[in-house]
Amino acid sequence: MGNHRKGLRWSSDGKALIVRGTDEKGHDGIFRVDAQTGKVTTLIKGKALDGVFGFAPTKDNGVLAFTRNDPTVRFNSVRLRNLKTGVERKIVGGPSYGIINSFAISPDGKLLAFAAQNALRTMPTQGGKQRELLKIQAPESLIWVTWTPDGP
């Protein structure tokens, strides 16, 4: 594993690190690194990585959450990707949200928290009604969203 500067997260079970970086052949990807053995497993690479920006592990280690940018417009979406099948499902995103600055999946895997359009919101990861928790105005900003370990 080469370049780890693009992101680093613990897996939800705490047994591995999920990193975005470059492999020994120079290919960009998201990788799982076993915390005990250092064994590297590729989770996403190649075309599947196009437009992927931020990422976060979920309670189900077979699913990865991430933001995918749409290069034709100025917005992105938060998606869940089944790592075995490659099937993706959009949770939230679109022109009315603009750029989703940051997001996190709750420790129990049931809620998504995200910052977009000067607001902090939550919603079920399976879809459903959003709840606005905080609205801000310039010069305030929301840069990073995360849950506490005892979060919902």
DAKA-V48712 format. One record per residue. N is the residue number from 1. RES is the residue in one small letter. SS is DSSP state (a for helix, b for strand, c for the rest). PSI is psi in radians with two decimals (* if undefined). D_LAST is the distance of its C-alpha to the last C-alpha in whole Angstrom. Layout:
N,RES,SS,PSI,D_LAST
N,RES,SS,PSI,D_LAST
This chain:
1,m,c,2.29,34
2,g,c,-1.91,36
3,n,c,1.97,34
4,h,c,0.17,30
5,r,c,-0.14,30
6,k,c,-0.03,28
7,g,c,2.61,25
8,l,b,2.20,23
9,r,b,2.61,19
10,w,b,2.52,18
11,s,c,2.79,18
12,s,c,-0.47,14
13,d,c,-0.06,16
14,g,c,0.17,18
15,k,c,-0.14,22
16,a,b,2.86,23
17,l,b,2.45,23
18,i,b,2.15,22
19,v,b,2.63,25
20,r,b,2.25,27
21,g,b,-2.74,31
22,t,b,2.33,34
23,d,c,-3.11,36
24,e,c,-0.29,39
25,k,c,0.05,41
26,g,c,0.22,39
27,h,c,2.28,37
28,d,b,2.51,34
29,g,b,3.06,30
30,i,b,2.24,27
31,f,b,2.67,27
32,r,b,2.22,25
33,v,b,1.99,27
34,d,b,2.22,27
35,a,c,-0.37,26
36,q,c,-0.77,29
37,t,c,-0.35,31
38,g,c,0.05,31
39,k,c,2.31,32
40,v,b,2.28,31
41,t,b,2.28,30
42,t,b,2.25,30
43,l,b,-0.81,27
44,i,b,2.38,28
45,k,b,3.05,32
46,g,a,-2.53,35
47,k,a,-0.55,34
48,a,a,-0.32,31
49,l,a,-0.15,30
50,d,c,2.18,32
51,g,c,-0.02,30
52,v,b,2.27,27
53,f,b,-1.55,25
54,g,b,2.78,22
55,f,b,2.77,20
56,a,b,2.42,17
57,p,b,2.77,16
58,t,c,3.01,14
59,k,c,-0.61,13
60,d,c,1.90,16
61,n,c,-0.15,19
62,g,c,0.04,21
63,v,b,2.37,19
64,l,b,2.37,19
65,a,b,2.51,18
66,f,b,2.88,20
67,t,b,2.46,22
68,r,b,2.15,26
69,n,b,2.48,28
70,d,b,1.95,31
71,p,c,-0.26,34
72,t,c,-0.30,36
73,v,c,3.04,34
74,r,c,1.10,32
75,f,b,2.91,28
76,n,b,3.12,26
77,s,b,2.70,23
78,v,b,2.28,20
79,r,b,2.74,20
80,l,b,2.37,19
81,r,b,2.17,22
82,n,b,2.06,23
83,l,c,-0.37,25
84,k,c,-0.77,27
85,t,c,-0.38,28
86,g,c,0.03,28
87,v,c,2.31,27
88,e,b,2.58,25
89,r,b,2.21,22
90,k,b,2.29,22
91,i,b,-0.86,18
92,v,b,2.66,20
93,g,b,2.88,23
94,g,c,3.09,26
95,p,c,-0.60,29
96,s,c,-0.27,27
97,y,c,-0.33,24
98,g,c,-2.40,27
99,i,c,2.19,25
100,i,b,1.91,22
101,n,b,-0.68,22
102,s,b,2.67,18
103,f,b,2.83,15
104,a,b,2.55,12
105,i,b,2.35,10
106,s,c,2.71,7
107,p,c,-0.54,7
108,d,c,-0.05,7
109,g,c,0.07,9
110,k,c,-0.42,8
111,l,b,2.57,8
112,l,b,2.28,11
113,a,b,2.41,11
114,f,b,2.68,15
115,a,b,2.13,18
116,a,b,2.59,21
117,q,c,0.80,24
118,n,c,0.59,23
119,a,b,2.63,20
120,l,b,2.18,16
121,r,b,2.76,14
122,t,b,2.74,11
123,m,b,2.77,12
124,p,b,2.48,11
125,t,c,-0.34,13
126,q,c,0.09,15
127,g,c,2.83,17
128,g,c,-2.91,17
129,k,c,2.38,17
130,q,c,2.68,15
131,r,b,2.14,14
132,e,b,2.13,16
133,l,b,-0.57,14
134,l,b,2.33,17
135,k,b,2.34,21
136,i,c,2.89,23
137,q,c,2.62,27
138,a,c,2.43,29
139,p,c,0.14,30
140,e,c,2.72,26
141,s,c,2.74,24
142,l,c,2.04,21
143,i,c,-0.70,21
144,w,c,2.30,18
145,v,c,2.31,15
146,t,c,2.77,12
147,w,c,2.64,9
148,t,c,2.71,9
149,p,c,-0.50,9
150,d,c,0.16,6
151,g,c,2.83,4
152,p,c,*,0
